[in-house]
């Protein structure tokens, strides 16, 4: 498959559908961030387990959790429904820590480093036409 590098402006692309490796939705309509449903996963750090909510806009590094996280902590993320690990074999090019992946429709992914404070991440879109159509449809809607 050919690759095309596209620069996505911070906060312009919203993840509307997100899944664990077993197909369970990670979109949480009960938790809003930036007035949109957050992406929610389980999180494990220093033997403690909770949930972590990520802002659904790509490039916005905002998250909320009731765990105390410190710069340099490496968290483990998993599906809150089935417990499947979100860790993948790709190592962060900055930290050399295994990254985690959130699956998107049609084979796309968001991959990010689980080291608190690292902002290395990337987006893979397989069905570019569908993603761009959804993006531009939202952009044309009147803003309230």
C-alpha positions in Angstrom: 0.0 0.0 0.0 1.3 3.5 -0.8 1.7 6.1 1.9 0.8 9.7 1.6 2.0 12.1 4.3 -0.8 14.5 5.3 -0.3 17.2 8.0 -3.4 17.4 10.1 -3.9 20.7 11.9 -4.1 20.3 15.7 -7.7 19.8 16.9 -9.3 19.7 13.4 -9.8 15.9 13.0 -12.2 14.3 15.5 -12.2 10.5 16.1 -15.8 9.6 15.9 -15.4 5.8 16.0 -12.7 4.0 18.0 -12.4 0.3 18.9 -10.3 -2.2 20.8 -8.7 -5.1 19.0 -11.8 -7.2 19.7 -14.2 -4.6 18.2 -15.6 -3.0 21.3 -16.4 0.7 21.0 -14.1 3.0 23.0 -16.3 6.1 22.3 -18.0 7.2 25.6 -21.1 9.3 25.1 -21.4 9.7 28.9 -18.1 11.6 29.1 -17.7 14.7 27.0 -14.5 16.5 26.2 -14.5 19.6 23.9 -18.3 19.0 23.9 -17.9 15.7 22.1 -17.8 12.0 23.3 -14.4 11.1 24.8 -12.4 8.1 23.9 -12.3 6.0 27.1 -9.9 3.1 27.9 -8.9 1.3 31.0 -5.5 2.4 32.5 -3.1 0.6 34.8 -0.2 2.4 36.5 1.9 1.4 39.5 -0.6 -1.5 40.3 -3.6 0.8 40.3 -6.4 0.5 37.7 -9.0 3.0 36.5 -10.3 4.6 33.4 -8.7 7.3 31.3 -10.6 9.6 29.0 -8.9 11.2 25.9 -10.0 14.2 24.0 -11.4 12.9 20.7 -9.7 15.6 18.7 -6.4 14.4 17.1 -3.4 16.4 18.3 -5.1 17.6 21.5 -3.2 16.0 24.4 -5.9 16.5 27.0 -6.9 13.5 29.2 -8.7 12.9 32.5 -8.3 10.1 35.0 -8.6 9.8 38.7 -5.2 8.1 38.9 -2.2 10.2 39.8 0.1 10.2 36.8 3.6 11.7 36.7 5.8 12.6 33.8 7.8 9.6 32.9 5.2 7.0 34.0 4.5 4.4 31.4 0.9 3.4 31.6 -0.8 0.3 30.3 -4.0 0.9 28.3 -6.7 -1.8 27.7 -10.3 -2.2 26.7 -12.6 -1.4 29.6 -15.1 -3.9 28.4 -13.0 -7.0 27.5 -9.6 -6.2 29.0 -7.7 -6.6 25.7 -4.4 -4.8 25.7 -4.1 -1.8 23.4 -0.2 -2.2 23.3 1.3 -2.9 19.9 4.8 -4.0 18.8 5.8 -0.6 17.3 8.3 1.2 19.6 8.0 5.0 20.1 10.8 6.6 18.1 11.5 9.0 21.0 11.2 6.8 24.1 11.6 3.3 22.8 8.5 2.2 24.7 5.9 0.0 23.0 3.1 2.2 21.6 -0.7 1.6 22.0 -3.2 1.6 19.2 -6.9 2.7 19.0 -8.5 1.1 16.0 -10.5 3.2 13.5 -13.0 2.1 10.9 -11.7 0.4 7.7 -8.3 -0.5 9.2 -7.2 2.9 10.3 -5.5 3.5 13.7 -4.3 6.2 16.0 -1.0 5.1 17.7 0.5 6.9 20.6 3.2 6.6 23.2 2.0 5.5 26.7 4.8 7.4 28.4 3.2 10.3 30.3 4.5 13.5 28.8 5.6 12.1 25.4 3.5 13.5 22.5 4.6 11.0 19.8 1.6 9.8 18.0 0.4 9.2 14.4 -2.8 8.6 12.5 -3.3 6.0 9.8 -6.4 6.4 7.6 -7.1 3.6 5.1 -10.4 5.0 3.5 -9.3 8.5 2.9 -12.4 9.5 0.8 -14.8 8.5 3.7 -12.7 10.3 6.3 -12.4 13.5 4.3 -16.1 13.5 3.5 -17.0 13.2 7.2 -14.4 15.9 8.1 -15.7 18.4 5.5 -19.4 17.6 6.4 -18.7 18.6 9.9 -16.8 21.7 8.8 -19.8 22.9 6.8 -22.2 22.7 9.7 -23.0 26.0 11.3 -21.1 26.6 14.6 -23.1 27.4 17.6 
